[in-house]
Amino acid sequence: MLRLADVAVLVADQDEAMRFYCGVLGFEVVEDAFVDGKRWVKVRAGGAGLVLRTAKTDEQRALVGKQAARGVFLFVETDDFDATYARLRGHGVVFVEEPRHEPYGTVVVFLDPYGNKIDLIQPAIP
């Protein structure tokens, strides 16, 4: 059986990305090491992880902030939407809409430091 372990995201600066994903969102650093002369940074929230890869080439730099084109790149869930939303606003997170209620739960879209869209969702109780 296959399971998704990690997803790579291109970033302009790994330290800046770690400050956002860990310091603001609350992910944990699970690996920060040099492997074959390259810095390998992995952060995790729950069972899913992100590998924060520094964009090195012009082609990669052009993709920073556009990981999912204009769509949502990540979906993160919370058990307390109001508290999480307030905490993120307090950290200056940029929201692209007002929170809304959908059949699947309460949701709002915000941006990472590079412009990637992230959904914050509190799933509806069945």
Backbone as ProteinMPNN parsed JSONL, in Angstrom:
{"seq_chain_A": "MLRLADVAVLVADQDEAMRFYCGVLGFEVVEDAFVDGKRWVKVRAGGAGLVLRTAKTDEQRALVGKQAARGVFLFVETDDFDATYARLRGHGVVFVEEPRHEPYGTVVVFLDPYGNKIDLIQPAIP", "coords_chain_A": {"N_chain_A": [[0.837, -1.178, 0.0], [0.566, 2.186, -0.846], [1.482, 5.36, 0.553], [1.246, 8.851, 0.934], [4.082, 10.627, 1.745], [5.653, 13.064, 1.904], [5.617, 16.415, 0.544], [7.194, 18.467, -1.8], [8.003, 21.905, -1.678], [8.797, 24.798, -3.414], [10.799, 27.432, -2.318], [11.85, 30.808, -1.641], [13.59, 31.308, 0.403], [14.799, 29.243, 2.845], [14.94, 29.612, 5.652], [13.161, 31.738, 6.106], [10.81, 30.498, 5.208], [10.635, 28.434, 7.103], [10.184, 29.984, 9.412], [7.612, 30.885, 8.858], [6.017, 28.495, 8.32], [6.546, 26.977, 10.611], [6.843, 28.762, 12.87], [4.564, 30.426, 12.611], [2.357, 28.877, 11.533], [2.632, 26.555, 13.029], [3.801, 24.104, 12.398], [6.183, 21.433, 12.826], [9.731, 21.214, 12.875], [11.264, 18.538, 11.416], [13.506, 17.705, 10.221], [16.602, 19.13, 9.503], [19.196, 19.466, 7.777], [22.397, 19.056, 6.127], [22.758, 17.53, 3.073], [24.642, 15.914, 0.787], [25.836, 18.4, 0.184], [23.661, 20.081, -0.016], [21.08, 21.89, 1.6], [18.655, 20.278, 3.49], [15.459, 20.531, 4.415], [12.809, 19.583, 6.345], [9.475, 19.852, 7.306], [6.654, 19.253, 9.437], [3.173, 18.67, 9.915], [0.879, 17.102, 11.812], [0.438, 14.052, 10.174], [1.497, 14.673, 7.721], [4.076, 15.997, 5.604], [6.234, 18.715, 4.588], [8.775, 19.385, 2.304], [11.045, 21.838, 2.28], [12.313, 23.446, -0.288], [14.932, 25.284, -1.597], [14.649, 27.467, -4.269], [16.694, 27.311, -7.014], [17.369, 27.648, -9.743], [16.577, 29.793, -12.577], [14.191, 28.928, -13.706], [13.039, 27.487, -11.555], [12.846, 29.57, -9.65], [10.925, 31.141, -10.871], [8.686, 29.684, -10.357], [8.172, 29.831, -7.66], [5.775, 30.409, -5.232], [3.779, 29.743, -6.906], [2.928, 27.16, -6.781], [0.606, 25.665, -7.192], [-0.479, 26.754, -9.439], [-3.075, 28.947, -9.907], [-4.641, 27.85, -8.03], [-5.529, 26.279, -4.853], [-2.875, 25.321, -2.797], [-2.224, 23.93, -0.399], [-4.103, 22.184, 2.1], [-5.144, 22.713, 5.25], [-6.24, 21.538, 8.378], [-8.243, 22.375, 11.25], [-9.311, 22.107, 14.667], [-10.503, 24.13, 15.97], [-11.72, 26.63, 14.559], [-12.243, 29.445, 14.88], [-10.386, 30.294, 16.884], [-7.937, 29.585, 15.681], [-8.028, 31.082, 13.318], [-8.059, 33.694, 14.403], [-5.554, 33.677, 15.691], [-3.792, 33.392, 13.494], [-4.385, 35.738, 12.081], [-3.438, 37.546, 13.954], [-0.751, 37.142, 13.639], [-0.297, 38.42, 11.331], [-0.948, 37.134, 8.957], [-1.921, 36.94, 5.557], [-5.117, 37.029, 4.356], [-7.246, 36.021, 1.726], [-9.91, 36.203, 1.466], [-13.067, 36.363, 3.202], [-13.979, 34.325, 6.042], [-15.99, 31.461, 5.356], [-18.951, 29.419, 5.302], [-19.332, 26.172, 4.324], [-20.816, 23.154, 2.942], [-19.008, 21.139, 3.679], [-17.612, 22.233, 5.781], [-16.197, 24.955, 7.78], [-14.331, 27.467, 6.208], [-11.434, 29.257, 5.031], [-9.28, 31.089, 2.873], [-5.815, 31.615, 2.789], [-2.528, 33.145, 2.377], [0.814, 31.908, 1.893], [4.178, 33.141, 2.585], [5.04, 33.468, -0.031], [2.953, 33.582, -1.743], [1.531, 31.272, -2.299], [-1.578, 29.615, -2.12], [-3.464, 28.638, 0.715], [-5.8, 26.581, 2.255], [-7.637, 26.961, 5.182], [-9.388, 24.869, 7.188], [-12.158, 23.908, 9.122], [-13.515, 20.956, 9.542], [-16.919, 19.978, 8.871], [-19.117, 18.664, 11.306], [-20.251, 15.427, 11.1]], "CA_chain_A": [[0.0, 0.0, 0.0], [1.301, 3.44, -0.894], [0.952, 6.511, 1.282], [1.995, 10.063, 0.663], [4.942, 10.95, 2.878], [5.995, 14.478, 1.921], [5.458, 17.177, -0.684], [8.206, 19.516, -1.884], [7.549, 23.254, -2.047], [9.908, 25.692, -3.733], [10.763, 28.66, -1.527], [12.955, 31.715, -1.908], [14.511, 31.272, 1.535], [14.358, 28.188, 3.761], [14.741, 30.126, 7.006], [11.9, 32.482, 6.078], [9.737, 29.511, 5.095], [10.521, 27.771, 8.404], [9.542, 30.917, 10.34], [6.179, 30.907, 8.577], [5.354, 27.197, 8.494], [6.702, 26.508, 11.995], [6.565, 29.814, 13.839], [3.208, 30.962, 12.47], [1.348, 27.823, 11.394], [2.779, 25.558, 14.081], [4.427, 22.864, 11.959], [7.419, 21.151, 13.548], [10.893, 20.844, 12.056], [11.635, 17.143, 11.666], [14.849, 17.495, 9.69], [17.296, 20.308, 8.991], [20.537, 18.919, 7.648], [23.021, 19.17, 4.813], [22.9, 16.239, 2.412], [25.329, 16.115, -0.492], [26.081, 19.819, -0.027], [22.42, 20.842, -0.109], [20.313, 21.91, 2.837], [17.426, 19.494, 3.432], [14.588, 20.959, 5.508], [11.492, 18.952, 6.31], [8.589, 20.243, 8.392], [5.49, 18.352, 9.452], [1.986, 18.96, 10.723], [0.158, 15.834, 11.794], [1.187, 13.017, 9.473], [1.974, 15.13, 6.422], [5.263, 16.821, 5.676], [6.687, 19.541, 3.478], [10.208, 19.572, 2.13], [11.24, 23.23, 1.86], [13.437, 23.432, -1.23], [15.304, 26.591, -2.123], [14.673, 27.577, -5.729], [18.077, 27.616, -7.41], [17.467, 28.055, -11.144], [15.579, 30.781, -12.991], [12.92, 28.212, -13.884], [12.488, 27.222, -10.227], [12.478, 30.846, -9.02], [9.682, 31.593, -11.506], [7.578, 28.875, -9.827], [7.953, 30.106, -6.241], [4.476, 31.051, -5.019], [2.824, 29.283, -7.925], [2.997, 25.697, -6.711], [-0.628, 25.071, -7.712], [-0.988, 27.768, -10.372], [-3.927, 29.881, -9.152], [-5.454, 27.074, -7.099], [-5.058, 26.077, -3.483], [-1.715, 24.43, -2.73], [-2.315, 23.078, 0.786], [-5.332, 22.181, 2.884], [-4.828, 22.429, 6.643], [-7.451, 21.431, 9.19], [-8.191, 22.784, 12.64], [-10.46, 21.736, 15.492], [-11.074, 25.367, 16.512], [-11.542, 27.585, 13.475], [-12.203, 30.834, 15.343], [-9.123, 30.548, 17.579], [-6.844, 29.498, 14.717], [-8.157, 32.25, 12.442], [-7.62, 34.87, 15.175], [-4.106, 33.569, 15.906], [-3.115, 33.67, 12.232], [-4.546, 37.179, 11.822], [-2.527, 38.216, 14.875], [0.609, 37.002, 13.091], [-0.215, 39.169, 10.084], [-1.191, 36.297, 7.786], [-2.77, 37.586, 4.565], [-6.281, 36.249, 3.938], [-7.736, 36.508, 0.434], [-11.365, 36.211, 1.534], [-13.642, 36.243, 4.538], [-14.382, 32.942, 6.321], [-17.305, 31.08, 4.827], [-19.458, 28.114, 5.71], [-19.635, 25.285, 3.205], [-21.336, 21.87, 3.442], [-17.918, 20.33, 4.237], [-17.063, 22.859, 6.974], [-15.866, 26.373, 7.745], [-13.089, 27.56, 5.44], [-10.916, 30.54, 4.581], [-8.042, 30.934, 2.118], [-4.762, 32.572, 3.114], [-1.311, 33.005, 1.573], [2.12, 31.778, 2.535], [4.964, 34.338, 2.252], [5.37, 33.512, -1.448], [1.723, 33.711, -2.523], [0.797, 30.011, -2.424], [-2.841, 29.626, -1.391], [-3.663, 27.575, 1.694], [-7.138, 26.531, 2.852], [-7.804, 26.591, 6.59], [-10.702, 24.243, 7.227], [-12.662, 23.125, 10.247], [-14.507, 20.089, 8.911], [-18.257, 19.899, 9.448], [-19.372, 17.466, 12.103], [-21.3, 14.642, 10.398]], "C_chain_A": [[0.884, 1.244, 0.0], [0.657, 4.462, 0.018], [1.851, 7.691, 0.975], [2.793, 10.43, 1.9], [5.161, 12.453, 2.982], [5.713, 15.089, 0.556], [6.526, 18.267, -0.672], [7.553, 20.834, -2.284], [8.79, 24.097, -2.297], [9.734, 26.992, -2.964], [11.966, 29.524, -1.906], [14.027, 31.608, -0.831], [14.0, 30.253, 2.556], [14.115, 28.691, 5.173], [13.435, 30.915, 7.104], [10.711, 31.524, 6.029], [9.534, 28.78, 6.422], [9.852, 28.691, 9.429], [8.037, 30.946, 10.118], [5.523, 29.57, 8.926], [5.453, 26.684, 9.93], [6.28, 27.573, 13.002], [5.151, 30.338, 13.802], [2.168, 29.845, 12.433], [1.452, 26.739, 12.457], [3.285, 24.202, 13.626], [5.666, 22.641, 12.818], [8.528, 20.798, 12.564], [11.244, 19.408, 12.405], [13.02, 16.831, 11.104], [15.382, 18.823, 9.16], [18.762, 19.919, 8.941], [21.087, 19.22, 6.258], [23.26, 17.771, 4.277], [23.5, 16.502, 1.041], [25.5, 17.597, -0.829], [24.848, 20.689, -0.149], [21.701, 20.787, 1.236], [18.971, 21.212, 2.605], [16.597, 19.872, 4.652], [13.222, 20.324, 5.313], [10.713, 19.399, 7.539], [7.336, 19.382, 8.302], [4.408, 18.92, 10.341], [1.119, 17.716, 10.662], [1.015, 14.801, 11.094], [1.801, 13.47, 8.17], [3.177, 16.056, 6.577], [5.495, 17.631, 4.416], [8.203, 19.551, 3.473], [10.364, 20.974, 1.549], [12.497, 23.304, 1.01], [13.71, 24.833, -1.732], [15.347, 26.541, -3.642], [16.058, 28.052, -6.149], [18.181, 28.154, -8.837], [16.409, 29.122, -11.449], [14.211, 30.127, -13.146], [12.262, 27.938, -12.533], [12.036, 28.509, -9.548], [11.168, 31.379, -9.595], [8.46, 30.846, -10.958], [7.296, 29.118, -8.35], [6.648, 30.893, -6.108], [3.415, 30.619, -5.995], [2.764, 27.758, -7.944], [1.761, 25.02, -7.301], [-1.297, 26.03, -8.693], [-1.825, 28.762, -9.571], [-4.779, 29.169, -8.117], [-4.837, 26.985, -5.718], [-3.96, 25.021, -3.496], [-1.834, 23.438, -1.576], [-3.683, 23.225, 1.438], [-4.943, 21.802, 4.302], [-6.12, 22.464, 7.448], [-7.187, 21.881, 10.616], [-9.436, 22.281, 13.357], [-11.161, 22.964, 16.051], [-10.814, 26.497, 15.511], [-11.352, 29.005, 13.994], [-10.875, 31.168, 16.018], [-7.949, 30.537, 16.604], [-6.851, 30.701, 13.786], [-7.647, 33.505, 13.159], [-6.105, 34.849, 15.384], [-3.341, 33.915, 14.636], [-3.222, 35.148, 11.859], [-3.589, 37.977, 12.714], [-1.075, 38.148, 14.431], [0.757, 37.735, 11.762], [-0.395, 38.347, 8.827], [-2.176, 37.011, 6.864], [-3.869, 36.618, 4.138], [-6.825, 36.859, 2.657], [-9.257, 36.563, 0.371], [-11.786, 36.211, 2.99], [-13.981, 34.773, 4.784], [-15.792, 32.68, 5.784], [-17.674, 29.683, 5.305], [-19.881, 27.351, 4.463], [-20.192, 23.98, 3.766], [-20.263, 21.012, 4.114], [-17.273, 20.961, 5.466], [-16.866, 24.359, 6.812], [-14.479, 26.506, 7.118], [-12.73, 29.011, 5.162], [-9.591, 30.273, 3.87], [-7.062, 32.031, 2.54], [-3.524, 32.262, 2.289], [-0.102, 32.713, 2.44], [2.958, 32.991, 2.102], [5.241, 34.517, 0.755], [4.143, 33.628, -2.349], [0.993, 32.408, -2.781], [-0.466, 30.085, -1.573], [-2.946, 28.396, -0.493], [-5.077, 27.691, 2.23], [-7.019, 26.164, 4.319], [-9.233, 26.094, 6.711], [-10.969, 23.65, 8.607], [-13.775, 22.273, 9.661], [-15.851, 20.11, 9.644], [-18.372, 18.609, 10.241], [-20.504, 16.698, 11.437], [-22.498, 14.366, 11.277]], "O_chain_A": [[1.842, 1.331, 0.768], [-0.554, 4.443, 0.234], [3.058, 7.544, 0.783], [2.233, 10.531, 2.991], [4.888, 13.053, 4.022], [5.586, 14.386, -0.447], [6.739, 18.916, 0.351], [6.657, 20.864, -3.128], [9.72, 24.107, -1.49], [8.653, 27.581, -2.959], [12.967, 29.027, -2.423], [15.214, 31.79, -1.1], [12.89, 30.392, 3.071], [13.176, 28.243, 5.832], [12.692, 30.773, 8.075], [9.721, 31.723, 6.732], [8.398, 28.531, 6.825], [9.039, 28.231, 10.231], [7.269, 31.024, 11.076], [4.59, 29.518, 9.728], [4.533, 26.024, 10.413], [5.458, 27.315, 13.882], [4.584, 30.665, 14.845], [1.21, 29.859, 13.206], [0.462, 26.072, 12.756], [3.212, 23.236, 14.386], [6.144, 23.571, 13.469], [8.282, 20.158, 11.542], [11.494, 19.096, 13.57], [13.633, 15.825, 11.462], [14.681, 19.545, 8.451], [19.481, 20.029, 9.934], [20.351, 19.585, 5.342], [23.88, 16.935, 4.934], [22.924, 17.229, 0.231], [25.331, 18.003, -1.979], [24.957, 21.897, -0.361], [21.716, 19.764, 1.92], [18.252, 21.515, 1.653], [16.976, 19.576, 5.785], [12.569, 20.494, 4.283], [11.211, 19.338, 8.663], [6.999, 18.854, 7.242], [4.672, 19.553, 11.363], [0.673, 17.316, 9.586], [2.204, 14.684, 11.391], [2.563, 12.718, 7.561], [3.284, 16.8, 7.552], [5.024, 17.287, 3.332], [8.837, 19.706, 4.517], [9.873, 21.259, 0.456], [13.612, 23.233, 1.527], [12.808, 25.498, -2.24], [16.002, 25.679, -4.228], [16.532, 29.087, -5.682], [19.004, 29.03, -9.106], [15.472, 29.324, -10.676], [13.194, 30.704, -12.761], [11.056, 28.136, -12.382], [10.967, 28.546, -8.938], [10.386, 32.003, -8.878], [7.332, 31.323, -11.081], [6.278, 28.654, -7.836], [6.444, 31.904, -6.779], [2.274, 31.075, -5.923], [2.574, 27.147, -8.995], [1.857, 23.922, -7.849], [-2.524, 26.108, -8.766], [-1.31, 29.366, -8.631], [-5.554, 29.806, -7.404], [-3.771, 27.54, -5.451], [-4.095, 23.969, -4.12], [-1.577, 22.247, -1.749], [-4.33, 24.268, 1.332], [-4.463, 20.693, 4.538], [-6.982, 23.314, 7.225], [-6.07, 21.785, 11.123], [-10.478, 22.057, 12.741], [-12.282, 22.866, 16.55], [-9.821, 27.218, 15.608], [-10.411, 29.693, 13.598], [-10.297, 32.222, 15.75], [-7.062, 31.386, 16.693], [-5.801, 31.275, 13.498], [-6.89, 34.286, 12.583], [-5.447, 35.882, 15.269], [-2.353, 34.647, 14.687], [-2.256, 35.741, 11.378], [-3.002, 38.966, 12.273], [-0.265, 38.997, 14.803], [1.816, 37.68, 11.136], [-0.039, 38.798, 7.738], [-3.147, 37.611, 7.326], [-3.594, 35.532, 3.627], [-6.861, 38.082, 2.517], [-9.827, 36.926, -0.658], [-10.96, 36.076, 3.893], [-14.245, 34.041, 3.83], [-16.651, 33.561, 5.768], [-16.812, 28.88, 5.663], [-20.683, 27.828, 3.66], [-20.051, 23.725, 4.962], [-20.571, 20.24, 5.022], [-16.47, 20.312, 6.135], [-17.313, 24.955, 5.833], [-13.564, 25.754, 7.454], [-13.599, 29.878, 5.07], [-8.868, 29.341, 4.222], [-7.419, 33.205, 2.636], [-3.468, 31.251, 1.59], [0.005, 33.195, 3.567], [2.475, 33.801, 1.31], [5.634, 35.601, 0.324], [4.27, 33.758, -3.567], [-0.061, 32.415, -3.417], [-0.429, 30.561, -0.438], [-2.577, 27.285, -0.873], [-5.51, 28.776, 2.619], [-6.378, 25.172, 4.666], [-10.178, 26.809, 6.377], [-10.114, 22.977, 9.184], [-14.844, 22.781, 9.321], [-15.909, 20.24, 10.867], [-17.787, 17.588, 9.879], [-21.589, 17.241, 11.229], [-23.453, 13.725, 10.837]]}, "name": "protein", "num_of_chains": 1, "seq": "MLRLADVAVLVADQDEAMRFYCGVLGFEVVEDAFVDGKRWVKVRAGGAGLVLRTAKTDEQRALVGKQAARGVFLFVETDDFDATYARLRGHGVVFVEEPRHEPYGTVVVFLDPYGNKIDLIQPAIP"}
